[in-house]
Amino acid sequence: MATRSRIGIENQDGTISSIYCHWDGYPSHNGEILKKYYSDKEKLQQLLELGDISSLDEELEKVTAYHRDKGEKFYPARIDKSLDEFRKSDYEEYGYVFTLKNKWLIFN
């Protein structure tokens, strides 16, 4: 069974750009990978540019992206108007947002 998550970044205007991740969204897996390997805004932005993903990995080349790796339809990052909107609309089990203060927030 999948543990779904949403991975996002807070933009300068307060909006949140985020993508869906199907597998291993729990904090001890995706949370740890994000904290250790995606706390660099540039690398995180490259992850978000892949669109929705099936699974996360510490290396971008090993991330399984639906469009790039499975030939499925491209779903770009979703934009929420605020952190609160992101949190309230999150239907996945976990939501991760990298803030303007360079901190990861987690919601479930």
BELTAGI-V80117 format. One record per residue. N is the residue number from 0. SS is DSSP state (H for helix, E for strand, - for the rest). PSI is psi in radians with two decimals (999 if undefined). D_FIRST is the distance of its C-alpha to the first C-alpha in whole Angstrom. Layout:
# BELTAGI-V80117
{{N SS PSI D_FIRST} {N SS PSI D_FIRST}}
This chain:
# BELTAGI-V80117
{{0 - 2.43 0} {1 - 2.56 4} {2 - 1.74 7} {3 - 2.61 9} {4 E 2.91 13} {5 E 2.30 16} {6 E 2.19 19} {7 E 3.04 23} {8 E 2.47 26} {9 E 2.20 29} {10 - 2.88 32} {11 - -0.53 36} {12 - 0.12 36} {13 - -0.12 33} {14 - 2.87 31} {15 E 2.18 27} {16 E 2.25 26} {17 E 2.70 22} {18 E 2.78 20} {19 E 2.50 16} {20 E 2.19 13} {21 - -0.78 10} {22 - 2.60 8} {23 - 0.73 9} {24 - -0.08 11} {25 - 2.71 12} {26 H -0.59 16} {27 H -0.16 16} {28 H -1.43 15} {29 H -0.69 15} {30 H -0.78 18} {31 H -0.72 20} {32 H -0.79 20} {33 H -0.80 21} {34 H -0.76 24} {35 H -0.61 25} {36 H -0.17 25} {37 - 0.52 25} {38 - 0.13 28} {39 - 2.08 30} {40 H -0.64 30} {41 H -0.78 31} {42 H -0.70 28} {43 H -0.72 26} {44 H -0.66 28} {45 H -0.66 27} {46 H -0.82 24} {47 H -0.53 24} {48 - -0.28 26} {49 - -0.30 23} {50 - -2.89 22} {51 - 2.52 18} {52 E 2.73 16} {53 E -0.78 13} {54 E 2.65 13} {55 - 2.58 16} {56 - 2.82 18} {57 - -0.40 22} {58 - 2.31 24} {59 H -0.64 24} {60 H -0.40 24} {61 H -0.09 21} {62 - 2.39 19} {63 E 1.82 17} {64 E 2.38 19} {65 H -0.80 18} {66 H -0.94 22} {67 H -0.76 23} {68 H -0.37 21} {69 H -0.05 20} {70 - 0.33 23} {71 - 3.00 21} {72 - 2.48 23} {73 - 2.17 24} {74 - 1.84 22} {75 - 2.99 24} {76 - 2.39 24} {77 E 2.53 24} {78 E 2.14 27} {79 E 2.57 27} {80 - -0.40 31} {81 - 2.95 30} {82 H -0.67 28} {83 H -0.74 28} {84 H -0.73 27} {85 H -0.87 24} {86 H -0.76 23} {87 H -0.52 23} {88 H -0.03 22} {89 - 1.90 19} {90 - -0.18 16} {91 - 2.85 13} {92 - -0.60 12} {93 E 2.55 15} {94 E 2.36 18} {95 E 2.31 20} {96 E 2.24 24} {97 E 2.06 26} {98 - 2.98 29} {99 - -0.34 33} {100 - 0.23 34} {101 - 0.71 32} {102 - 2.52 29} {103 E 2.30 25} {104 E 2.57 24} {105 E 2.42 21} {106 E 2.55 20} {107 - 999 17}}
